[in-house]
Amino acid sequence: MPDQVQLKDSERQPCEVWTRVMGYHRPVSSFNTGKKGEFYERKCFVESKCNLSDASESKK
């Protein structure tokens, strides 16, 4: 890629990560140490990988 842009660290802007907690959105940077640890331990949920139709069939 010859047209790739290269930035110096001094030119970069930090990216702020927000998450939904207790019904409202907050930046992760405002969390205390324990809450940050809990956030980084979270697993992403992907509904398509759950095979929910198979589970409902086995209950019949």
C-alpha positions as CSV (number, residue, x, y, z in Angstrom):
1,M,0.0,0.0,0.0
2,P,2.0,3.0,-1.2
3,D,-0.7,5.5,-0.1
4,Q,-0.6,4.5,3.6
5,V,-0.6,7.4,6.0
6,Q,1.9,7.3,8.9
7,L,1.3,9.4,12.0
8,K,3.7,10.3,14.7
9,D,2.6,9.4,18.3
10,S,2.3,13.2,19.0
11,E,-0.2,13.5,16.1
12,R,-2.5,10.7,17.3
13,Q,-5.7,11.2,19.2
14,P,-6.6,8.7,21.9
15,C,-9.7,6.6,21.4
16,E,-12.1,6.6,24.3
17,V,-14.0,3.4,24.9
18,W,-17.6,3.6,26.3
19,T,-19.8,0.9,27.6
20,R,-23.3,0.5,29.0
21,V,-23.4,0.1,32.7
22,M,-26.6,0.0,34.9
23,G,-28.7,1.5,32.0
24,Y,-26.5,4.3,30.9
25,H,-23.3,4.8,29.0
26,R,-20.0,5.7,30.7
27,P,-16.4,5.9,29.5
28,V,-14.2,2.9,30.7
29,S,-11.5,5.4,31.7
30,S,-13.7,6.7,34.5
31,F,-14.0,3.2,36.1
32,N,-12.1,2.2,39.2
33,T,-9.5,-0.5,39.1
34,G,-11.9,-3.3,40.0
35,K,-14.5,-2.3,37.5
36,K,-11.9,-2.0,34.7
37,G,-10.8,-5.5,35.5
38,E,-14.4,-6.7,35.2
39,F,-14.8,-4.9,31.9
40,Y,-11.7,-6.5,30.3
41,E,-12.8,-10.0,31.5
42,R,-16.2,-9.7,29.7
43,K,-16.9,-12.1,26.8
44,C,-18.7,-11.0,23.7
45,F,-22.1,-12.6,23.1
46,V,-22.8,-13.9,19.5
47,E,-26.4,-15.1,19.2
48,S,-25.8,-17.0,16.0
49,K,-23.3,-19.3,17.8
50,C,-25.9,-20.4,20.4
51,N,-28.0,-22.7,18.3
52,L,-31.2,-21.5,20.0
53,S,-33.4,-23.4,17.6
54,D,-31.8,-26.7,18.6
55,A,-32.4,-26.0,22.3
56,S,-36.1,-25.3,21.8
57,E,-36.5,-28.5,19.8
58,S,-35.1,-30.7,22.6
59,K,-37.6,-29.3,25.2
60,K,-40.6,-30.7,23.2
